[in-house]
Amino acid sequence: MSDFVAVAKVSDVPPGQARYFELAGFPIAICHVKNEGFFAIDDVCTHDGGPLDQGELEGDEIECPRHGARFSVRSGAVLTLPAILPIHTYAVRVEDDVIYVNPTPHQLVRR
């Protein structure tokens, strides 16, 4: 667990929602995909810098509230324009009602 940082409690992120947190000084969104668990992503749309935590989370896809770009919260892949660059994702662990995130981003994935 040494590479992981405690970021939130499970109760801080309701199912079907995304919430803003900071990880090592950078904005991330913790996304709670119903019946599947928690995923962590950069909280910045690669199209125009919009806050993804304020967008709609549908299944494992999040939509930027500014222009509608959609991303996979699992892989970071771009699913719809206008974004063309993927977002970073981060490994997540849950232990004793605490959400831990590894601050090293996963490799960026292109669809």
C-alpha positions in Angstrom: 0.0 0.0 0.0 3.0 2.3 0.2 2.5 3.7 -3.4 -1.1 4.5 -2.6 -2.4 7.7 -1.0 -5.6 7.9 1.0 -7.9 10.3 -0.9 -11.5 9.9 0.4 -14.0 7.8 2.2 -16.3 5.5 0.2 -19.3 7.5 1.5 -17.8 10.7 -0.1 -18.5 9.4 -3.6 -22.1 8.1 -4.1 -22.8 5.4 -6.8 -23.2 6.9 -10.2 -21.3 10.1 -9.2 -17.9 11.7 -9.7 -16.3 13.9 -7.1 -13.3 16.3 -7.1 -10.2 15.6 -5.0 -6.6 16.5 -5.1 -3.8 14.0 -5.5 -0.2 15.2 -5.0 -1.5 18.7 -5.8 -3.3 17.8 -9.0 -7.0 17.7 -9.6 -8.5 14.2 -10.0 -12.1 12.9 -10.1 -13.0 9.7 -8.3 -15.9 8.1 -10.2 -18.1 5.5 -8.5 -19.4 3.2 -11.3 -22.5 1.5 -10.0 -21.9 -2.2 -9.1 -18.4 -2.0 -10.4 -16.4 0.2 -8.0 -14.2 3.2 -8.0 -12.0 4.7 -10.8 -9.7 7.7 -10.7 -9.1 10.1 -13.6 -7.6 13.5 -14.3 -10.3 16.1 -13.6 -9.4 18.1 -16.7 -10.9 17.6 -20.1 -8.2 17.4 -22.7 -10.3 19.5 -25.1 -10.5 22.7 -23.1 -9.6 22.1 -19.5 -13.2 21.7 -18.3 -13.8 20.0 -14.9 -14.9 16.4 -15.6 -16.3 15.9 -12.0 -19.1 18.3 -12.9 -20.1 16.2 -15.9 -22.5 13.3 -16.1 -21.2 9.8 -15.3 -23.2 7.2 -17.2 -21.9 3.7 -16.6 -18.2 3.9 -17.1 -18.3 7.0 -19.3 -18.0 10.6 -18.2 -19.0 13.6 -20.2 -17.4 17.0 -20.0 -20.1 19.6 -19.1 -18.7 22.2 -21.5 -18.7 20.7 -24.9 -19.8 17.1 -24.5 -16.5 15.2 -25.0 -16.8 11.7 -23.4 -14.1 9.6 -21.9 -13.8 6.0 -20.5 -13.1 6.2 -16.7 -11.6 2.7 -17.0 -8.9 3.5 -19.7 -9.0 7.3 -20.2 -9.8 6.7 -23.9 -11.6 9.5 -25.8 -15.1 8.2 -26.8 -16.5 11.3 -28.6 -15.3 14.6 -30.0 -14.4 17.4 -29.6 -11.6 15.9 -27.4 -8.9 14.0 -29.3 -6.4 13.3 -26.5 -7.1 10.7 -23.7 -7.0 11.5 -20.0 -4.8 9.9 -17.4 -6.3 7.1 -15.2 -4.9 6.0 -11.8 -5.0 2.7 -9.9 -7.5 2.6 -7.1 -7.8 0.4 -4.0 -10.5 0.4 -1.3 -9.7 -0.8 2.2 -11.6 -0.3 5.4 -14.0 2.3 3.8 -11.0 4.4 2.5 -10.3 5.1 -1.2 -6.6 5.0 -2.0 -5.1 6.2 -5.3 -1.7 5.6 -6.7 -0.4 9.0 -7.8 1.5 7.6 -10.8 -0.8 7.8 -13.8 -1.4 4.8 -16.1 -0.2 5.0 -19.6 -2.4 7.2 -21.8 -4.6 5.1 -24.1 -5.9 6.0 -27.5 -9.1 4.6 -28.8 
